[in-house]
Amino acid sequence: MEQKTSEFHKRLTEWADRLPQCLKTGKDPEIPHILCLQMYYHAILIAIYNPHRLSREKLMPYTNYDTINPSQALTICLSSARSIGHWMQMYRTTWGLEHMPIFHIQWVQAALFILLENLQKADNCEAFIILSIAAKAFSRRFEKAKRLLRSLQETARELRINLPVEVAPLFIEIDGQWLLRPVRIKEETSDTASGDV
């Protein structure tokens, strides 16, 4: 598996190096599609290295660390998660998040869960805050993003991780919606003409 991951990473890097200059990022505000391409690239890196990162927890036991050890995999995953945060911040400040497509939430999700267990470092925490804000913006339009925020909050509780104080307001409404959900179902099924509300 390590060999396949290394080969895939090499091919991915070669692909990125061969991109035409117009698809590479520069100092000027970028068009949304280029920023999205950058985030997608880093989400792929997280996807291919995350299983190696988890091997330290014996979810995938193996002892041959010839090419990739869990520490290296974690470093790559964290770097890519921070990069997704960087590109998301650039997207947000340049274009706003109102019209960002829903499939971008997958990249945000991958980065958030990598960063969640590594919030001790300031740069990881900053990227986590940026991505949490993006997830909240998505949650105003898409139920999937609300579920992501709930899952993130539940995972933090289970792992006893204190979320940054800057993201606490983002979860207040989610908590309220979570608690009000059964009431909403009753309201939708009640006969308002009979006065049973």
C-alpha positions in Angstrom: 0.0 0.0 0.0 2.8 2.4 0.8 4.4 1.9 -2.6 1.0 2.6 -4.3 0.6 5.7 -2.3 4.1 7.0 -3.1 3.6 6.2 -6.8 0.2 8.0 -6.8 1.7 11.0 -5.0 4.5 11.2 -7.5 2.0 11.1 -10.4 -0.2 13.7 -8.7 2.8 16.0 -8.2 3.9 15.5 -11.8 0.4 16.4 -13.0 0.4 19.6 -10.9 3.8 20.6 -12.2 2.5 20.1 -15.8 -0.5 22.4 -15.4 -0.5 25.4 -17.7 0.6 28.6 -16.0 -3.0 30.0 -16.3 -4.1 27.2 -13.9 -1.5 27.8 -11.3 -2.0 30.3 -8.5 -0.2 33.6 -8.3 -0.4 36.8 -6.2 -3.5 38.2 -8.0 -7.0 37.2 -6.8 -7.7 33.9 -8.5 -10.7 32.8 -10.3 -12.8 30.4 -8.3 -12.1 27.3 -10.4 -8.3 27.6 -9.9 -8.8 27.9 -6.2 -11.1 24.9 -6.2 -8.5 22.9 -8.2 -5.9 23.7 -5.6 -8.2 22.6 -2.8 -9.1 19.4 -4.7 -5.4 18.6 -5.1 -4.8 18.8 -1.3 -8.0 16.9 -0.5 -6.6 14.0 -2.7 -3.3 14.1 -0.7 -5.3 13.8 2.5 -7.3 10.9 1.1 -4.2 9.0 0.0 -2.1 9.6 3.2 -4.8 9.4 5.8 -4.8 5.6 6.0 -1.0 5.7 6.8 -1.6 8.3 9.5 -4.2 6.0 11.1 -1.8 3.0 11.1 -0.4 4.3 14.4 -3.7 3.5 16.0 -3.5 -0.1 14.7 -6.5 0.4 12.4 -4.3 -0.9 9.6 -1.5 -2.8 11.3 1.7 -3.1 9.4 5.4 -2.7 10.3 7.1 -2.0 7.0 7.6 1.8 7.0 10.1 1.8 4.1 8.5 4.7 2.4 5.9 6.2 4.6 5.6 6.2 8.4 2.6 7.5 10.3 4.4 10.7 11.3 5.3 11.6 7.7 1.7 10.8 6.7 0.3 13.1 9.4 2.7 15.9 8.4 1.5 15.7 4.8 -2.2 15.5 5.9 -1.8 18.6 8.2 0.1 20.6 5.5 -2.7 19.8 3.0 -5.4 20.6 5.5 -3.8 24.0 6.2 -3.5 24.6 2.4 -7.2 23.9 2.0 -7.8 26.5 4.8 -5.5 29.0 3.0 -7.3 28.5 -0.4 -10.7 28.6 1.3 -9.8 31.9 3.0 -8.7 33.3 -0.4 -11.9 32.1 -2.0 -14.0 33.6 0.8 -12.3 37.0 0.8 -12.3 37.3 -3.0 -15.5 35.7 -4.1 -17.6 35.0 -1.0 -19.0 31.7 -0.1 -22.7 32.2 -1.1 -22.3 30.6 -4.4 -19.7 28.0 -3.7 -20.8 24.5 -4.9 -21.8 21.9 -2.3 -19.2 19.4 -3.4 -16.5 21.7 -1.9 -17.8 20.6 1.5 -16.0 17.3 1.1 -12.7 19.1 1.0 -13.6 21.2 4.0 -14.7 18.1 5.9 -11.5 16.2 5.2 -9.4 19.1 6.4 -11.5 19.8 9.5 -11.2 16.3 10.8 -7.5 16.1 10.2 -7.0 19.4 12.0 -9.4 18.6 14.9 -6.9 16.3 16.7 -4.0 18.8 16.2 -5.3 22.1 17.4 -2.4 22.7 19.7 -0.4 24.5 17.0 -1.5 28.0 16.1 -1.4 27.5 12.3 -3.6 24.4 12.6 -6.0 26.2 14.8 -6.2 29.2 12.4 -7.0 26.9 9.5 -9.6 25.1 11.6 -11.3 28.4 12.4 -11.3 29.4 8.7 -12.7 26.0 7.6 -15.3 26.0 10.4 -16.6 29.4 9.2 -16.8 28.0 5.6 -18.7 25.0 6.9 -21.1 27.3 8.8 -21.7 29.3 5.6 -22.4 26.1 3.7 -24.8 25.0 6.5 -27.1 27.9 5.7 -27.7 26.4 2.3 -27.2 22.7 2.7 -28.3 20.1 5.2 -25.2 18.1 4.6 -23.1 20.9 6.0 -25.2 21.0 9.2 -24.6 17.3 9.6 -20.9 17.9 9.2 -20.9 20.6 12.0 -22.9 18.2 14.3 -20.5 15.4 13.6 -17.4 17.6 14.1 -18.9 18.8 17.5 -19.7 15.2 18.6 -16.3 14.0 17.6 -14.7 16.8 19.6 -16.8 15.9 22.6 -16.0 12.2 22.3 -12.3 12.9 22.0 -12.5 15.5 24.8 -11.0 18.2 22.5 -11.7 21.8 23.3 -12.7 23.6 20.2 -11.3 27.1 19.7 -13.4 29.8 21.3 -13.7 31.5 18.0 -15.8 28.7 16.6 -18.2 28.4 19.6 -20.8 30.8 18.1 -20.9 28.7 15.0 -22.2 25.7 16.9 -24.9 27.5 19.0 -27.4 27.5 16.2 -26.5 23.9 15.3 -27.1 22.8 19.0 -30.5 24.6 18.9 -31.5 23.0 15.6 -30.4 19.6 16.9 -32.6 20.0 20.0 -35.6 21.4 18.1 -35.6 18.8 15.4 -38.2 16.5 17.1 -40.5 19.6 17.6 -40.2 20.4 14.0 -41.3 16.9 13.0 -44.3 17.1 15.2 -45.2 20.5 13.8 -45.0 19.2 10.3 -47.2 16.2 11.1 -49.7 18.1 13.2 -53.1 19.1 11.9 -53.1 22.9 12.3 -56.8 23.1 11.5 -57.6 21.1 14.6 -55.6 23.4 16.8 -53.2 20.5 17.8 -49.9 22.3 17.5 
